Amino acid sequence: MKGSLYTTNGEFSANNSYRASFTAVGGGKVNKIVACTHVRAYSVVGVSGVGVVYSESPCSTVKGKKNVFKRSRSYDAIVVYLTIRYDVRYYTPTGSFQLAG
């Protein structure tokens, strides 16, 4: 798997965006690949709490040995903390396995 995850104005900003671009390639008996990106933005909620103010987990499913995942989004929220990660699940006739980062 090869690619990148990128955010702009991630912390203490109202105008935010992210971009995910990666390619997952399977060999052997891989017959399906599901690639996902998970974005969570947190901010102060109420008087003394922190909560999720933006959340998205877009996925791409391809039947075959190559999945090219590309997604970009803009969102409006005052963000104090941001997480972005990916995972890819490879399927074969006998089961599946997952890579995450």
N, C-alpha and C positions, 0 to 999 in steps of 0.2 A: 504494500500500500504506500502511496506517495501523494503528498499534497500539502495544503496549508489552511489554517484558520486565522482570521484577521478581524479585529474590531476597531472602530473609530470612536473617539469621544466616550470611551467606556465608563469613566468614573466622574461623578459630579457634573454631569452634562444632561441637558434635556433632549438633545438631538443625537441619536445613537444609530449605529448600523453595525452589521457583521457580514462577513463573507466567508464561505466555506467552499473549498475546491479540492477534491482529491479523487484519485483513481484507485479502485480496488480490483485486483486481478487474481483469479483463482486458476489452479491447474488441476491436473488429474481428473477426478470425478465430480468436481464442483459443477453444479447445474443451476444454481440460483445464488445471487448476492444481494443482500439488503444493507444499504449504507444509510446512516442517520447522523445528524448533528443535533446536539442538545444545547440550547442557549437559555440561561437563567439570569435575570437581572434583579438585583435586590436594592431596596431603599428603606429609609426610615418610614415606619407606618405607625400612626397614632403617636402617643406621648413618649413611649420608651421601647418600641418594638422595631424589628426589622422583618420585612416580608418581601415576597416575590411581586415585582411590578411588571415583569414581562417574562413570558415563557413560551418557547417554541421548540418542537422536535421534528423537523421535516425529515422524511425518509425517501429513498429511491430504491425501487425493487427492479432487478433485471434478471430475466431467465437467461443464463449464459455464464460466461467466464470473465466478463469485464463490466464494471459499473463505474461510469464517470459521473460523479456527484458534484453539482454546482448549485449554490444557493446564495443569494444576498438579500438582505432585508434592512429597511430602516424602521425605527420605532421611536416614539416619544415617551420618555419617562426620565425622571431624575434618578440617576443610578449612582449608588455608592459602592457596589460590589458586583462583579460580573463573572460568570463561569461559562465556558464554552468547551465542549468536548465532542468526540465522535465515537462511533462504534460501527463495526462491520460484521455481519453474520454471513458465513459461507455455508451453503447447504450442499449435501451430497446424498446419494441414494440411501446411505446408512445412518445419516444423522447430520449434525451441524456443529460449527464451532464459531467463536466470536473473538474478535480483536477489538481493543478499546484504547483510547488515549485521550 
